[in-house]
């Protein structure tokens, strides 16, 4: 088991619990970090120092280079991760927070991202 993948799964589970309880800001935040740590897990599975990367933009850049460009991951998933980061920022810093429908969209995106990451990790035979 990868500690990063465990963090991604824990964040995803927290996002679901928060959404179910009406915690839309927290759900959006946790959904982003589920994707972020799943992305770091993918990078680590290719020996790209996923464990050491803390910068959100760098994770997206490396996912683009090593997963999207070779056709392993759909480009919209990395774009969705960038959007999720903006939504997370709004959840954390804007007084109005995240609307319920946006939080639901975040979790749908998170689920798609996590499923794709899991499939890539399974095909690699490592990382999870």
Backbone torsions as a table, in degrees:
resi	resn	phi	psi	omega
1	UNK	NA	139.8	176.9
2	UNK	-92.4	129.3	176.5
3	UNK	-59.8	-33.8	178.0
4	UNK	-67.0	-41.4	178.4
5	UNK	-65.4	-38.5	176.4
6	UNK	-60.4	-41.5	177.8
7	UNK	-63.8	-40.5	178.7
8	UNK	-62.2	-46.4	-179.7
9	UNK	-65.1	-38.9	178.8
10	UNK	-65.3	-42.1	177.9
11	UNK	-64.0	-40.0	178.6
12	UNK	-63.5	-43.2	178.9
13	UNK	-64.4	-40.7	177.5
14	UNK	-63.8	-40.4	179.0
15	UNK	-59.5	-43.0	179.9
16	UNK	-64.5	-44.1	179.2
17	UNK	-62.0	-45.1	-179.8
18	UNK	-63.8	-41.8	178.6
19	UNK	-61.4	-44.0	179.7
20	UNK	-61.4	-27.4	-178.2
21	UNK	-98.4	7.2	178.8
22	UNK	82.3	12.4	177.6
23	UNK	-87.9	74.3	-171.0
24	UNK	-67.8	-38.8	177.8
25	UNK	-63.5	-48.4	179.5
26	UNK	-63.8	-38.1	178.8
27	UNK	-63.0	-43.7	179.1
28	UNK	-64.1	-41.1	178.5
29	UNK	-62.4	-50.7	-178.3
30	UNK	-65.7	-34.6	178.5
31	UNK	-63.6	-42.9	177.2
32	UNK	-61.0	-46.4	-176.4
33	UNK	-69.9	-24.0	171.0
34	UNK	-63.4	-46.3	178.8
35	UNK	-65.8	-43.1	-179.2
36	UNK	-58.8	-48.2	-179.0
37	UNK	-73.5	-29.4	172.5
38	UNK	-65.0	-40.9	176.6
39	UNK	-63.0	-42.4	177.1
40	UNK	-63.3	-36.0	177.0
41	UNK	-63.5	-43.2	177.5
42	UNK	-60.1	-44.5	179.5
43	UNK	-63.4	-41.4	178.3
44	UNK	-63.3	-33.9	-179.5
45	UNK	-67.1	-19.0	177.3
46	UNK	-106.0	15.9	178.8
47	UNK	57.9	44.0	-179.5
48	UNK	-110.0	30.2	176.1
49	UNK	57.0	40.3	178.7
50	UNK	-57.1	-33.9	-179.0
51	UNK	-65.4	-31.4	-174.8
52	UNK	-89.4	-10.7	-176.0
53	UNK	-85.3	126.4	178.7
54	UNK	-115.1	-13.4	-174.7
55	UNK	-85.1	122.5	-176.3
56	UNK	-62.5	-43.7	-178.6
57	UNK	-65.6	-35.9	179.8
58	UNK	-67.0	-39.2	176.8
59	UNK	-59.9	-46.2	179.5
60	UNK	-63.2	-42.1	178.8
61	UNK	-59.7	-46.1	-179.0
62	UNK	-70.1	-36.4	175.0
63	UNK	-62.1	-42.8	178.2
64	UNK	-58.4	-48.1	-175.3
65	UNK	-69.0	-44.7	-170.6
66	UNK	-99.8	-11.0	-178.9
67	UNK	-124.4	-42.8	-178.7
68	UNK	-77.0	-52.1	-176.8
69	UNK	-58.6	-39.2	176.0
70	UNK	-77.7	-0.8	177.4
71	UNK	84.9	18.6	-179.8
72	UNK	-86.5	-24.1	-177.3
73	UNK	-136.4	144.3	179.6
74	UNK	-70.0	134.8	-178.6
75	UNK	-59.0	-32.0	-177.9
76	UNK	-65.6	-22.2	178.9
77	UNK	-70.9	-37.7	178.0
78	UNK	-72.3	-37.9	175.0
79	UNK	-63.3	-39.8	178.9
80	UNK	-65.0	-34.4	177.5
81	UNK	-64.8	-39.7	177.6
82	UNK	-63.9	-43.9	178.1
83	UNK	-62.3	-41.8	179.0
84	UNK	-60.6	-35.0	177.8
85	UNK	-66.0	-40.1	177.4
86	UNK	-65.8	-42.3	178.3
87	UNK	-63.0	-42.8	178.2
88	UNK	-59.4	-43.2	179.7
89	UNK	-60.3	-45.3	177.4
90	UNK	-60.4	-41.5	179.4
91	UNK	-61.2	-39.8	-175.5
92	UNK	-80.5	-30.5	-168.5
93	UNK	-121.8	-18.6	-178.5
94	UNK	-94.3	136.0	-177.9
95	UNK	-58.5	-35.2	-176.7
96	UNK	-76.0	-19.0	175.5
97	UNK	67.6	-153.4	-173.1
98	UNK	-109.8	133.7	177.2
99	UNK	-74.6	152.8	-178.7
100	UNK	-53.5	-43.8	-177.9
101	UNK	-65.7	-32.0	177.7
102	UNK	-70.7	-40.3	177.5
103	UNK	-62.6	-41.4	177.1
104	UNK	-62.1	-41.5	177.1
105	UNK	-61.9	-40.6	178.9
106	UNK	-58.3	-44.2	-178.9
107	UNK	-70.4	-34.2	174.1
108	UNK	-62.2	-44.1	177.7
109	UNK	-63.1	-44.6	178.3
110	UNK	-57.0	-45.7	-179.5
111	UNK	-61.3	-43.2	177.8
112	UNK	-62.3	-44.9	-179.2
113	UNK	-62.8	-45.9	-178.3
114	UNK	-65.2	-39.8	177.6
115	UNK	-62.7	-42.5	-179.7
116	UNK	-67.2	-42.9	178.4
117	UNK	-60.6	-44.5	179.3
118	UNK	-60.8	-42.4	179.5
119	UNK	-63.4	-41.6	178.9
120	UNK	-66.7	-40.3	178.4
121	UNK	-66.9	-39.7	177.9
122	UNK	-65.4	-38.8	-179.7
123	UNK	-68.9	-27.7	178.0
124	UNK	-80.0	-22.8	-179.2
125	UNK	76.8	22.4	-180.0
126	UNK	-155.6	-179.4	168.6
127	UNK	92.2	-27.2	-178.0
128	UNK	-104.1	NA	NA
